């Protein structure tokens, strides 16, 4: 989905509680599994305490874009 600035966003809900970084870790673990990459290839760049997060994902941009697009329902 697009945000107010027209940037594409992926909405993911995790069941881990938002305390002590558990929800952030669950998000990274989810994406790691879905993208078939190491958890260490995903870095939380901004939004650690926010619902809106920015992640840096190491890998081929075109391949990752295709994999992320496949997650959109």
C-alpha positions as CSV (number, residue, x, y, z in Angstrom):
1,X,0.0,0.0,0.0
2,X,1.1,3.6,-0.6
3,X,1.5,6.1,2.3
4,X,0.7,9.8,2.2
5,X,3.9,10.6,0.4
6,X,3.3,8.0,-2.3
7,X,6.0,5.6,-0.9
8,X,5.1,1.9,-1.0
9,X,4.8,0.3,2.5
10,X,4.4,-3.3,3.5
11,X,2.0,-3.9,6.4
12,X,3.0,-6.8,8.6
13,X,1.5,-7.8,11.9
14,X,3.4,-9.9,14.5
15,X,2.1,-11.5,17.7
16,X,5.1,-10.7,19.8
17,X,4.6,-8.0,22.4
18,X,6.2,-4.6,21.7
19,X,8.5,-4.7,24.7
20,X,12.3,-5.2,24.9
21,X,12.5,-5.4,21.1
22,X,10.5,-8.6,20.9
23,X,8.2,-7.3,18.2
24,X,11.2,-6.0,16.2
25,X,12.9,-9.3,16.4
26,X,9.8,-11.1,15.4
27,X,9.5,-8.8,12.3
28,X,13.1,-9.5,11.3
29,X,12.6,-13.3,11.8
30,X,9.5,-13.2,9.7
31,X,11.1,-11.4,6.8
32,X,14.2,-13.5,7.1
33,X,12.2,-16.7,6.7
34,X,10.0,-15.3,3.9
35,X,12.9,-13.8,1.9
36,X,15.1,-16.8,2.7
37,X,18.0,-14.7,3.9
38,X,19.9,-14.5,7.1
39,X,18.5,-12.4,10.0
40,X,21.8,-10.5,10.0
41,X,21.0,-9.3,6.4
42,X,18.1,-7.2,7.8
43,X,18.8,-4.2,9.9
44,X,16.2,-2.0,11.7
45,X,17.3,1.5,10.5
46,X,14.6,3.6,12.0
47,X,11.4,3.3,14.1
48,X,12.5,0.9,16.8
49,X,9.8,2.2,19.1
50,X,7.3,3.2,16.3
51,X,4.7,1.2,14.3
52,X,6.3,2.7,11.2
53,X,9.7,1.1,10.6
54,X,12.5,1.4,8.1
55,X,14.5,-1.7,7.4
56,X,17.7,-2.1,5.4
57,X,17.8,-5.5,3.6
58,X,21.1,-6.7,2.1
59,X,20.8,-8.4,-1.3
60,X,20.0,-7.9,-4.9
61,X,17.5,-5.1,-5.1
62,X,15.5,-6.5,-8.0
63,X,15.3,-10.0,-6.5
64,X,14.3,-8.5,-3.1
65,X,11.6,-6.3,-4.8
66,X,10.1,-9.4,-6.5
67,X,10.1,-11.3,-3.2
68,X,8.5,-8.4,-1.3
69,X,5.9,-7.9,-4.0
70,X,5.0,-11.6,-3.7
71,X,4.2,-11.0,0.0
72,X,1.5,-8.5,-0.9
73,X,-1.9,-10.1,-0.7
